[in-house]
Amino acid sequence: MAERRIGRDQKPGWGGTYIARVRITIHAGAHGPLVREGTGAGHGIDVDLGLAHESAIKEAETDAM
């Protein structure tokens, strides 16, 4: 995360990017496992550092899935 200005008012805030890799394995009985993999990126921008982190990781996980 890095400090940055946000919005029209140029308030001080935070911005950053997360990258997530996700692997989902489904065991379907005698047919063997089904494996799907994905990669995604998420960006978080907020005046609150914690909320910027939360937004970035959630977006990255969702994008990867």
Secondary structure in CASP SS format (residue, H / E / C, confidence):
PFRMAT SS
TARGET T0000
AUTHOR 0000-0000-0000
METHOD secondary structure of the structure
MODEL  1
M C 1.00
A E 1.00
E E 1.00
R E 1.00
R E 1.00
I E 1.00
G C 1.00
R C 1.00
D C 1.00
Q C 1.00
K E 1.00
P E 1.00
G E 1.00
W E 1.00
G E 1.00
G E 1.00
T E 1.00
Y E 1.00
I E 1.00
A E 1.00
R E 1.00
V E 1.00
R E 1.00
I E 1.00
T E 1.00
I E 1.00
H E 1.00
A C 1.00
G H 1.00
A H 1.00
H H 1.00
G C 1.00
P E 1.00
L E 1.00
V E 1.00
R E 1.00
E E 1.00
G E 1.00
T E 1.00
G E 1.00
A E 1.00
G E 1.00
H E 1.00
G E 1.00
I E 1.00
D E 1.00
V C 1.00
D C 1.00
L H 1.00
G H 1.00
L H 1.00
A H 1.00
H H 1.00
E H 1.00
S H 1.00
A H 1.00
I H 1.00
K H 1.00
E H 1.00
A H 1.00
E H 1.00
T H 1.00
D H 1.00
A H 1.00
M C 1.00
END
